[in-house]
Amino acid sequence: MTDKKKAKRIKKEKYQTEEQTEIIRFVKILVAVIIIVLGVYILTRIFVTKDLLNDTNTPKQTTAGQINYEITNIGSMLNKKEKEYYVIMYSSENLDAVYYSTLASKYSQNKNALKIYYANLDTELNQMYVDADKENLNPVNLEDFKVSNLALIKIKDNKIEKSFNTENEIATELANK
């Protein structure tokens, strides 16, 4: 029986040209490469991204992005569109942060209230302006501006007009308007 198989193989090979043999070899290599690439892809989906076996029928929860135009950075506080406004600066981690926010909110409810922007002293962009020892709320240029832990700045025509750095001064300024 093995002789018959050999004879069949010889007959098959006899009728194939060298080009046909190369094409068959190329197709086999191509199929092997495709299988390897698909295997790597499937393994990546299973072990790296871990999303192949997850249930994709459940809708993903997404949060709509929002821009809060009432928050500003100290470096850009002089570049607002209003002619006159306040910027209140405090640390959001401060225990009195809610009090300062309430003062500003109550003031904003007044009929002739100026716009109030909030600057969080804890953000990375504002850290360079925080210095408890060398507070400078009325600098010649903004690079020299320093705030300790609380301030209310009144800005008019893109320049600092008044500054307040105690709770009483801030409460008085916002209550009088």
Phi, psi and chi 1 to 4 in degrees:
 res  aa     phi    psi   chi1   chi2   chi3   chi4
   1 MET       -  -36.7 -127.3 -175.7 -179.1      -
   2 THR   -65.4  -29.1   56.2      -      -      -
   3 ASP   -67.4  -36.5  -69.8  -25.0      -      -
   4 LYS   -66.6  -40.7  -74.4 -175.3  179.9 -179.2
   5 LYS   -64.6  -41.0  -76.3 -175.7 -179.8  179.8
   6 LYS   -63.1  -40.6  -84.4 -173.0  177.9  179.4
   7 ALA   -65.0  -39.8      -      -      -      -
   8 LYS   -64.5  -43.0  -88.8 -172.0  172.4 -178.8
   9 ARG   -63.9  -42.0 -179.1  179.2  -88.8  159.9
  10 ILE   -63.8  -41.4  -68.4  172.9      -      -
  11 LYS   -64.6  -41.9  -75.5 -177.1 -176.4  178.4
  12 LYS   -62.1  -49.1 -101.6 -171.9  179.8  177.5
  13 GLU   -65.5  -29.0  -71.5  177.8    6.9      -
  14 LYS   -63.6  -38.0 -147.2 -178.2 -146.3 -174.2
  15 TYR   -88.3   -4.5  -64.7  115.0      -      -
  16 GLN   -96.5  134.1  -71.4 -177.6  -14.4      -
  17 THR   -83.9  172.1   64.3      -      -      -
  18 GLU   -65.6  -37.6 -166.8  172.7  -45.8      -
  19 GLU   -63.8  -40.6  -70.3   98.0   14.5      -
  20 GLN   -64.2  -40.4  -72.1  174.3  -27.2      -
  21 THR   -63.4  -41.6  -49.8      -      -      -
  22 GLU   -64.4  -41.3  -74.4  -66.3  -40.8      -
  23 ILE   -64.0  -43.6  -69.9  174.0      -      -
  24 ILE   -62.8  -42.4  -69.3  172.0      -      -
  25 ARG   -63.6  -42.4 -172.4  178.8  -55.9  145.0
  26 PHE   -61.7  -44.9  173.1   74.3      -      -
  27 VAL   -62.6  -41.6  169.4      -      -      -
  28 LYS   -62.8  -42.4  -71.7  178.2 -178.1  177.6
  29 ILE   -66.8  -40.9  -68.4  172.4      -      -
  30 LEU   -62.1  -44.2 -174.5   63.3      -      -
  31 VAL   -62.7  -40.7  167.9      -      -      -
  32 ALA   -64.1  -42.7      -      -      -      -
  33 VAL   -64.6  -42.4  168.0      -      -      -
  34 ILE   -62.2  -41.8  -70.1  172.3      -      -
  35 ILE   -63.6  -41.4  -70.6  172.1      -      -
  36 ILE   -65.4  -44.4  -69.5  172.2      -      -
  37 VAL   -63.1  -44.2  167.9      -      -      -
  38 LEU   -63.0  -38.5  -74.9  174.8      -      -
  39 GLY   -63.5  -44.4      -      -      -      -
  40 VAL   -64.0  -41.4  168.8      -      -      -
  41 TYR   -60.9  -47.0  172.4   74.7      -      -
  42 ILE   -65.2  -43.1  -69.7  170.9      -      -
  43 LEU   -63.1  -38.2  -71.4  174.9      -      -
  44 THR   -64.4  -43.9  -57.8      -      -      -
  45 ARG   -64.5  -34.7  -66.4  -78.0  -53.9  -93.4
  46 ILE   -76.8  -48.6  -69.3  173.0      -      -
  47 PHE   -97.8  -29.0  -65.1  111.5      -      -
  48 VAL   -94.3  -59.8  176.9      -      -      -
  49 THR   -83.7  -20.4   59.8      -      -      -
  50 LYS    54.4   36.3  -62.4  179.4 -177.8  175.9
  51 ASP  -115.8   -1.9   64.3  -10.7      -      -
  52 LEU   -73.4  -40.1 -175.1   64.0      -      -
  53 LEU   -94.5   -5.8  -58.3  176.9      -      -
  54 ASN   -74.0  154.4  -67.9  -17.3      -      -
  55 ASP   -77.2  111.7 -174.7   16.4      -      -
  56 THR   -90.6    0.4   57.2      -      -      -
  57 ASN   -78.0  -22.3  -66.6  -23.7      -      -
  58 THR   -76.1  132.3   57.8      -      -      -
  59 PRO   -69.0  140.1   22.7  -29.5      -      -
  60 LYS   -80.0  139.1  -67.3 -176.4  179.0 -179.1
  61 GLN   -86.0  123.7  -65.2  178.6   -8.8      -
  62 THR  -123.2  149.1   57.7      -      -      -
  63 THR  -107.2  128.0  -56.8      -      -      -
  64 ALA   -68.6  135.6      -      -      -      -
  65 GLY   -73.2  142.5      -      -      -      -
  66 GLN  -132.9  144.5  -66.4  179.9  -20.0      -
  67 ILE  -107.9  126.0  -62.4  174.5      -      -
  68 ASN   -98.2  108.9 -172.5  -14.0      -      -
  69 TYR   -80.9   -3.3  -67.8  104.5      -      -
  70 GLU   -88.8  -10.6  -66.6 -179.7  -12.8      -
  71 ILE   -98.1  137.5  -65.3  176.4      -      -
  72 THR  -136.1  165.3 -173.1      -      -      -
  73 ASN  -101.0  150.7  -66.9  -41.3      -      -
  74 ILE   -61.0  -36.5  -65.0  173.1      -      -
  75 GLY   -64.5  -21.6      -      -      -      -
  76 SER  -116.1   15.7   64.9      -      -      -
  77 MET   -70.6  -19.9   72.3  178.2  177.5      -
  78 LEU   -89.8    0.0  -61.5  176.8      -      -
  79 ASN  -108.7   33.7  -57.3  -27.3      -      -
  80 LYS   -90.6  160.7  -58.0  -59.7  176.4 -167.9
  81 LYS   -77.3  -25.0   63.5 -178.6  179.1 -179.3
  82 GLU   -70.4  152.2  -69.1   83.9   13.4      -
  83 LYS   -77.1  -34.2 -177.3  176.3  178.6  164.1
  84 GLU  -142.1  132.5 -168.7  173.1    3.9      -
  85 TYR  -164.4  170.7   54.6   92.6      -      -
  86 TYR  -111.2  152.9  -73.5  106.9      -      -
  87 VAL  -128.2  119.4  176.6      -      -      -
  88 ILE  -103.4  130.7 -172.4  164.8      -      -
  89 MET  -120.6  126.1  -57.6  168.8 -155.6      -
  90 TYR  -159.7  163.3   57.1   87.4      -      -
  91 SER   -83.4  129.1  169.3      -      -      -
  92 SER   -69.0  -16.0   62.4      -      -      -
  93 GLU   -88.4   -7.4  -65.2  177.5    4.1      -
  94 ASN   -67.1  141.4 -171.9  -24.0      -      -
  95 LEU   -64.0  -26.6  -62.9  176.1      -      -
  96 ASP   -91.9    9.9  -65.2  -32.4      -      -
  97 ALA   -59.4  -37.9      -      -      -      -
  98 VAL   -65.7  -38.8  173.2      -      -      -
  99 TYR   -61.6  -47.0  171.3   70.4      -      -
 100 TYR   -64.1  -40.9  -53.8  136.5      -      -
 101 SER   -64.0  -38.8  179.5      -      -      -
 102 THR   -66.6  -41.9  -56.8      -      -      -
 103 LEU   -56.5  -47.0  -81.4  176.4      -      -
 104 ALA   -66.8  -38.9      -      -      -      -
 105 SER   -66.2  -42.5  -65.3      -      -      -
 106 LYS   -64.0  -41.4  -77.1 -175.7  179.6  179.3
 107 TYR   -62.5  -41.0  168.2   78.5      -      -
 108 SER   -63.6  -22.4  -64.2      -      -      -
 109 GLN   -77.2  -13.6  -66.7  172.1   -4.6      -
 110 ASN   -66.1  152.2  -67.4  -22.2      -      -
 111 LYS   -63.7  -45.6 -165.2  174.7 -167.5  179.8
 112 ASN  -103.1   28.4  -62.7  -33.8      -      -
 113 ALA   -71.0  141.7      -      -      -      -
 114 LEU   -78.4  157.1  -63.2  175.5      -      -
 115 LYS   -64.5  140.4  174.3   84.8  172.0  155.2
 116 ILE  -117.9  127.5  -65.8 -175.5      -      -
 117 TYR  -105.8  147.7  -69.5   96.6      -      -
 118 TYR  -109.1  136.5  -60.8   87.6      -      -
 119 ALA  -124.4  116.9      -      -      -      -
 120 ASN   -85.1  118.9 -176.0   -2.9      -      -
 121 LEU   -72.3   -9.1  -61.2  177.7      -      -
 122 ASP   -85.6  -14.5  -63.3  -33.6      -      -
 123 THR   -71.7  153.4   62.7      -      -      -
 124 GLU   -60.0  -39.3 -169.9   70.5   31.9      -
 125 LEU   -69.1  -24.8  -66.6  172.5      -      -
 126 ASN   -94.1  -11.3  -68.6  -25.3      -      -
 127 GLN   -60.1  -32.3  -75.9  -64.7  -51.4      -
 128 MET   -69.5  -14.3   63.3 -173.6  -80.2      -
 129 TYR   -99.5   -0.1  -61.8  102.9      -      -
 130 VAL   -97.9  122.0  177.0      -      -      -
 131 ASP  -154.7  106.2 -170.3  -13.0      -      -
 132 ALA   -66.7  -28.4      -      -      -      -
 133 ASP   -85.6  -31.3  -61.4  -30.3      -      -
 134 LYS  -121.4   56.2  -60.6  177.4 -175.9  175.9
 135 GLU   -65.8  131.5 -175.2  172.3   60.9      -
 136 ASN  -142.4   96.2 -176.6    8.1      -      -
 137 LEU   -92.1   -9.3  -61.1  177.3      -      -
 138 ASN  -126.6   64.8  -65.7  -50.6      -      -
 139 PRO   -81.5  165.8   32.9  -36.4      -      -
 140 VAL   -71.5  -43.7  175.6      -      -      -
 141 ASN  -129.4  160.6   56.2   19.6      -      -
 142 LEU   -66.4  -23.2 -162.9   56.2      -      -
 143 GLU   -63.6  -26.6  -71.4   80.5   29.5      -
 144 ASP   -89.9   -1.1  -63.0  -28.5      -      -
 145 PHE   -67.0  130.5 -175.8   88.1      -      -
 146 LYS  -139.0  138.4  -62.1  -68.6  179.6 -164.7
 147 VAL  -128.5  146.0   62.0      -      -      -
 148 SER   -85.3  -78.5   58.7      -      -      -
 149 ASN  -139.1   -6.9   62.7   -7.8      -      -
 150 LEU  -158.9  137.4  171.9   65.5      -      -
 151 ALA  -163.7  149.5      -      -      -      -
 152 LEU  -124.1  123.5  176.4   70.4      -      -
 153 ILE  -115.8  129.7  -52.2  -66.0      -      -
 154 LYS   -99.7  125.4 -176.4  175.6 -176.5 -179.4
 155 ILE  -116.4  132.2  -62.2  173.4      -      -
 156 LYS  -135.9  129.4 -174.0  173.6 -175.2  178.1
 157 ASP    54.5   43.4  -63.9  -35.5      -      -
 158 ASN    61.0   26.1  -62.6  -27.8      -      -
 159 LYS  -133.5  149.6  -66.9 -178.5  180.0  152.8
 160 ILE   -73.5  119.1  -63.3  174.1      -      -
 161 GLU   -94.6  -46.9 -175.8  177.8  -86.7      -
 162 LYS  -140.2  156.0  -67.3 -178.6 -175.2  176.0
 163 SER  -141.1  145.3   60.5      -      -      -
 164 PHE  -134.7  135.3  -49.7   93.0      -      -
 165 ASN  -130.5   13.7   63.0  -10.5      -      -
 166 THR  -123.7  159.1   64.7      -      -      -
 167 GLU   -60.4  -42.9  -73.0 -179.0   32.1      -
 168 ASN   -64.6  -44.7  -68.5  -25.6      -      -
 169 GLU   -61.6  -42.4  -70.0  175.7  -21.0      -
 170 ILE   -66.8  -44.9  -68.4  171.4      -      -
 171 ALA   -62.9  -40.7      -      -      -      -
 172 THR   -65.2  -45.5  -56.5      -      -      -
 173 GLU   -62.2  -44.3  177.6   66.3   17.4      -
 174 LEU   -76.7  -25.0  -65.7  178.6      -      -
 175 ALA   -79.5  -28.7      -      -      -      -
 176 ASN   -76.4   -9.2  -70.6  -22.0      -      -
 177 LYS   -97.4      -  -56.1  -65.9  177.3 -179.2
